[in-house]
Amino acid sequence: MFDSPPALPLPASFWGESSGSPAGARPVRSPDELAVRADNTEIVMQWSPSVVLELLSTSEILEVLETQPPTDRTVTLAVRLGQRVLDELDASRLLTVWIRIDSWVTAQMDKAIVTVAGADLGNSFDPGREEAALAMRVASRTAASRVMDARERRGRLIAVGDALERGVLLARQSQDMVEALEFVSSAGCPRRSTGCCNRSKARLRNGSRRKPMRAVP
């Protein structure tokens, strides 16, 4: 079907018995032949979205997107899948993917906010927060909690921020964790943040997310 290799670079093993460079190699011309040389995860996460959508079914693509950390590629594929006629199961699975994307977008916003606002200086006047509020087009008071959450998730609670970026946590869950771990000492948190994250998720599952929480020893 293809007269030339897909646009994205492919691993050397996808090409013929050459030195490993696509130049001069015999291209794999059949999509079926390409597909048998890579599992679906590799296809979805590395190949051109247009090729992915042609090679794999909706269910096969969703199966990968539900388990892999979201990226900008996930957004592209989710938008394209949403343009298809989906059955009830696939529509539900696509919504799950969008929830994971929402977590990823929140994590990207955290990074952008911290880039603008900088670290918390602990002063009542926070020029970084003022700059972030201006960029977000909200009042300084409204921006205060959002800036604080971003600083925490990209700082001492980095394990929470990383879990959010991987789509493991809902945005609201990560916010609850920041609130629950507010009084954990800064000295202990970098070492214990992973344990705190696991304990917090357990508390959330048990419906006790508003109760006081201690760091894991």
KOLVO-809285 format. One line per field, with one value per residue: residue number from 0; residue in one letter; x, y, z of N, C-alpha, C in turn. Coordinates in steps of 0.05 Angstrom, whole numbers. Example, Ala and Ser with C-alpha at 12.3 -4.5 7.8 and 13.67 -1.06 7.14 Angstrom:
<nodes>
nr [0|1]
rest [a|s]
n.xx [264|257]
n.yy [-114|-45]
n.zz [156|142]
ca.xx [246|273]
ca.yy [-90|-21]
ca.zz [156|143]
c.xx [264|258]
c.yy [-66|1]
c.zz [156|157]
</nodes>
This chain:
<nodes>
nr [0|1|2|3|4|5|6|7|8|9|10|11|12|13|14|15|16|17|18|19|20|21|22|23|24|25|26|27|28|29|30|31|32|33|34|35|36|37|38|39|40|41|42|43|44|45|46|47|48|49|50|51|52|53|54|55|56|57|58|59|60|61|62|63|64|65|66|67|68|69|70|71|72|73|74|75|76|77|78|79|80|81|82|83|84|85|86|87|88|89|90|91|92|93|94|95|96|97|98|99|100|101|102|103|104|105|106|107|108|109|110|111|112|113|114|115|116|117|118|119|120|121|122|123|124|125|126|127|128|129|130|131|132|133|134|135|136|137|138|139|140|141|142|143|144|145|146|147|148|149|150|151|152|153|154|155|156|157|158|159|160|161|162|163|164|165|166|167|168|169|170|171|172|173|174|175|176|177|178|179|180|181|182|183|184|185|186|187|188|189|190|191|192|193|194|195|196|197|198|199|200|201|202|203|204|205|206|207|208|209|210|211|212|213|214|215|216]
rest [m|f|d|s|p|p|a|l|p|l|p|a|s|f|w|g|e|s|s|g|s|p|a|g|a|r|p|v|r|s|p|d|e|l|a|v|r|a|d|n|t|e|i|v|m|q|w|s|p|s|v|v|l|e|l|l|s|t|s|e|i|l|e|v|l|e|t|q|p|p|t|d|r|t|v|t|l|a|v|r|l|g|q|r|v|l|d|e|l|d|a|s|r|l|l|t|v|w|i|r|i|d|s|w|v|t|a|q|m|d|k|a|i|v|t|v|a|g|a|d|l|g|n|s|f|d|p|g|r|e|e|a|a|l|a|m|r|v|a|s|r|t|a|a|s|r|v|m|d|a|r|e|r|r|g|r|l|i|a|v|g|d|a|l|e|r|g|v|l|l|a|r|q|s|q|d|m|v|e|a|l|e|f|v|s|s|a|g|c|p|r|r|s|t|g|c|c|n|r|s|k|a|r|l|r|n|g|s|r|r|k|p|m|r|a|v|p]
n.xx [17|41|85|131|171|136|126|149|211|232|250|313|306|261|272|303|355|399|450|425|408|356|367|379|360|315|250|196|138|86|31|12|58|90|62|67|118|121|93|27|31|80|70|26|49|94|91|68|7|-33|-19|-24|-80|-98|-77|-93|-150|-204|-212|-164|-128|-148|-139|-85|-78|-105|-70|-19|26|-1|11|26|14|-26|-69|-78|-93|-138|-173|-180|-203|-250|-279|-299|-352|-373|-383|-420|-384|-332|-338|-342|-292|-260|-273|-249|-196|-193|-200|-151|-119|-134|-111|-57|-54|-63|-16|21|6|20|76|83|62|97|143|132|116|155|193|164|170|155|136|88|77|78|110|116|70|33|47|35|-21|-36|-23|-58|-105|-137|-159|-111|-120|-153|-118|-81|-86|-82|-31|-2|-13|12|66|76|67|107|150|165|128|137|129|74|62|87|58|9|21|30|-21|-41|-66|-127|-139|-166|-157|-102|-100|-127|-89|-46|-70|-78|-26|-4|19|62|130|180|231|225|192|213|240|200|158|137|116|78|45|24|-3|-40|-71|-96|-126|-161|-189|-217|-253|-240|-214|-212|-194|-143|-75|-15|55|86|125]
n.yy [-24|23|66|85|88|100|167|179|165|98|40|7|-47|-52|-48|-75|-125|-88|-39|-14|37|75|94|67|19|-37|-18|-35|-53|-69|-57|-98|-129|-93|-89|-139|-136|-105|-93|-72|-28|-4|12|49|88|107|111|148|183|180|133|97|99|76|25|-1|-23|14|-5|-31|12|43|8|12|67|72|52|73|127|192|234|288|261|226|260|277|228|215|256|244|193|206|226|184|135|108|50|36|16|30|85|96|80|116|163|152|155|210|231|216|247|298|299|298|346|382|374|393|447|459|458|502|543|544|558|611|634|618|596|589|644|653|701|753|786|766|767|732|701|741|752|702|701|743|722|678|704|716|738|757|734|691|661|644|594|558|568|554|498|481|493|460|408|407|411|396|355|321|269|264|300|275|227|249|270|223|205|174|193|230|299|324|289|295|347|342|311|347|383|349|335|381|397|364|357|395|375|319|304|300|251|217|222|187|145|175|188|139|125|167|157|110|128|162|125|100|137|177|226|276|273|283|269|232|230|174|132]
n.zz [0|14|-20|-2|58|122|148|199|233|236|277|265|256|228|176|117|106|116|131|172|164|135|84|22|38|32|30|75|47|55|97|131|136|163|210|236|254|299|363|384|420|408|356|363|396|370|314|257|268|227|201|243|252|206|206|254|293|324|377|388|387|430|472|480|491|538|576|570|588|579|522|475|428|444|450|397|373|403|390|335|338|363|321|295|286|343|384|445|484|465|463|518|534|507|533|582|566|554|605|628|595|612|663|648|620|662|691|654|654|707|703|668|699|743|717|704|754|790|847|913|953|1004|1022|1038|996|931|875|832|833|821|768|744|753|720|670|669|668|712|778|828|879|864|834|872|900|858|839|884|887|840|850|893|871|832|863|926|929|885|868|868|828|784|780|766|716|688|683|722|768|781|767|808|850|858|876|924|951|955|991|1035|1049|1065|1114|1120|1135|1101|1100|1105|1064|1008|1010|1025|991|952|983|1012|970|955|1003|1005|959|975|1018|991|960|1000|1014|1051|1044|1065|1116|1168|1152|1158|1143|1111|1151]
ca.xx [0|58|106|155|167|121|141|165|233|226|273|328|297|238|282|314|381|419|467|409|399|335|378|389|348|290|227|174|117|60|23|11|85|99|47|77|144|119|68|9|41|101|57|11|65|118|86|51|-21|-48|-13|-36|-109|-103|-68|-105|-178|-209|-208|-135|-115|-157|-126|-58|-80|-115|-49|6|25|-10|29|11|4|-51|-89|-83|-107|-164|-190|-187|-221|-276|-293|-310|-376|-364|-404|-421|-360|-310|-343|-335|-263|-248|-277|-228|-171|-195|-195|-122|-108|-139|-90|-32|-55|-59|13|35|0|36|103|82|57|121|162|125|114|179|190|150|189|145|128|60|77|89|109|112|41|20|53|19|-49|-40|-22|-82|-128|-154|-150|-89|-131|-163|-94|-63|-87|-72|-1|9|-15|32|92|78|69|132|171|169|110|142|118|46|62|94|35|-11|30|27|-49|-48|-84|-144|-130|-178|-143|-76|-105|-133|-64|-32|-82|-74|2|5|35|85|154|195|255|219|175|226|246|176|135|125|100|56|28|9|-22|-61|-90|-111|-146|-181|-206|-234|-272|-232|-194|-211|-183|-115|-58|13|74|93|151]
ca.yy [0|46|66|93|84|120|191|179|146|72|25|-5|-74|-51|-47|-100|-133|-68|-31|-2|63|73|100|44|-6|-44|-11|-54|-40|-78|-51|-123|-137|-75|-94|-163|-131|-89|-96|-48|-6|10|25|72|109|116|115|171|178|172|105|82|97|59|-3|-13|-17|32|-19|-36|37|51|-10|23|94|70|43|87|155|210|253|303|241|215|280|275|203|216|273|230|171|218|232|159|125|89|36|46|9|46|113|98|77|141|182|146|167|239|237|215|270|320|298|305|375|396|372|412|473|462|466|529|562|547|573|639|642|612|583|604|659|654|728|760|796|745|778|710|695|762|747|679|710|759|704|661|722|714|755|745|716|667|646|637|565|543|571|538|470|476|494|435|384|407|414|376|332|315|243|268|313|255|209|264|271|196|198|155|208|251|325|330|273|307|371|332|303|371|393|330|334|409|401|346|374|396|358|291|298|289|223|201|231|164|132|192|187|113|127|185|144|91|143|171|102|93|159|192|243|301|268|289|248|234|219|146|131]
ca.zz [0|15|-40|12|87|136|152|223|233|248|285|243|252|210|149|107|116|109|153|193|155|114|58|8|48|19|48|79|32|63|125|146|143|184|235|249|265|323|377|381|436|392|333|371|410|355|286|249|274|204|196|265|248|183|212|277|298|347|402|391|394|457|491|485|502|566|593|567|597|558|509|454|409|455|444|369|367|416|373|310|345|369|296|284|298|364|399|473|499|456|472|546|536|497|555|601|555|557|633|631|582|629|683|635|614|687|697|636|665|731|694|657|721|759|700|706|782|805|873|934|970|1031|1030|1033|968|914|848|813|832|806|739|736|753|696|647|670|665|736|800|844|900|852|825|894|906|834|839|906|879|819|863|909|854|818|882|947|924|857|862|861|801|764|777|751|688|676|681|744|786|771|775|834|870|863|892|951|963|963|1016|1057|1056|1069|1138|1121|1135|1075|1102|1102|1041|984|1014|1031|975|939|1003|1017|947|957|1025|998|941|990|1033|972|952|1023|1019|1075|1034|1080|1143|1170|1142|1165|1123|1116|1164]
c.xx [17|80|132|150|150|139|159|187|224|252|287|318|273|246|295|341|403|435|451|398|378|346|389|377|323|267|207|149|89|54|22|39|97|87|59|104|144|93|52|19|62|89|43|28|88|111|68|22|-38|-44|-26|-66|-116|-97|-85|-135|-180|-203|-179|-120|-123|-144|-99|-61|-90|-92|-23|4|17|13|12|0|-22|-74|-98|-100|-135|-183|-199|-206|-249|-292|-305|-337|-368|-387|-402|-395|-336|-313|-336|-305|-249|-251|-255|-201|-171|-190|-165|-108|-111|-118|-64|-31|-51|-30|29|31|16|64|103|78|83|143|157|127|139|173|176|170|180|137|99|57|92|88|105|83|25|23|36|-11|-55|-41|-47|-107|-148|-143|-128|-99|-141|-139|-78|-63|-76|-42|11|9|7|60|96|83|95|155|173|151|112|130|88|44|68|71|12|-4|27|-3|-58|-69|-103|-133|-141|-164|-116|-79|-111|-107|-47|-43|-76|-45|14|24|57|110|169|219|249|205|190|232|222|153|122|107|75|35|11|-11|-45|-81|-107|-133|-169|-200|-226|-253|-265|-212|-192|-200|-154|-98|-29|30|80|121|173]
c.yy [25|44|75|89|105|144|191|159|120|58|11|-33|-75|-52|-73|-107|-113|-60|-18|25|59|78|75|18|-11|-37|-33|-42|-47|-70|-76|-132|-119|-83|-118|-158|-114|-94|-70|-24|10|24|51|94|119|123|139|164|169|142|87|78|79|29|-16|-6|3|19|-24|-10|46|33|1|50|93|63|58|116|173|227|270|284|230|234|278|251|204|234|258|207|182|225|207|153|103|75|45|40|26|75|116|97|103|163|177|157|197|247|236|239|295|322|308|335|391|396|391|441|479|471|494|549|566|562|603|649|638|598|601|617|661|682|733|771|777|754|756|702|716|759|724|686|726|742|687|677|719|733|741|726|690|649|634|606|549|545|554|508|463|475|468|411|384|411|391|352|324|288|245|281|293|236|223|265|245|188|179|167|226|278|332|314|285|332|363|324|327|382|375|330|362|412|380|363|373|378|329|285|288|260|205|205|207|149|148|190|161|114|145|172|124|105|153|149|95|116|176|214|270|297|275|264|253|222|190|146|120]
c.zz [0|-6|-27|42|99|143|177|221|247|257|262|236|233|181|141|118|108|133|176|185|134|86|45|18|32|37|51|68|42|92|142|154|164|211|250|261|290|337|376|397|420|368|341|382|393|326|281|255|251|197|218|260|224|190|233|280|321|373|408|399|423|478|499|500|531|586|592|577|574|547|489|432|418|448|415|362|379|400|348|316|351|344|283|298|317|376|429|488|491|463|501|550|527|519|576|592|559|586|639|618|599|652|672|629|640|695|679|645|690|723|684|679|737|743|703|735|798|831|893|952|999|1041|1024|1005|951|885|827|811|817|776|728|734|728|671|646|668|688|757|815|865|888|843|847|898|883|833|861|899|859|832|879|892|837|837|902|943|895|850|855|833|779|759|762|722|674|673|702|763|770|781|803|856|878|880|921|966|972|989|1039|1067|1061|1092|1141|1119|1109|1076|1096|1076|1016|986|1015|1011|961|958|1010|994|949|979|1018|979|955|1006|1014|964|975|1030|1042|1067|1049|1108|1144|1162|1150|1144|1131|1128|1145]
</nodes>
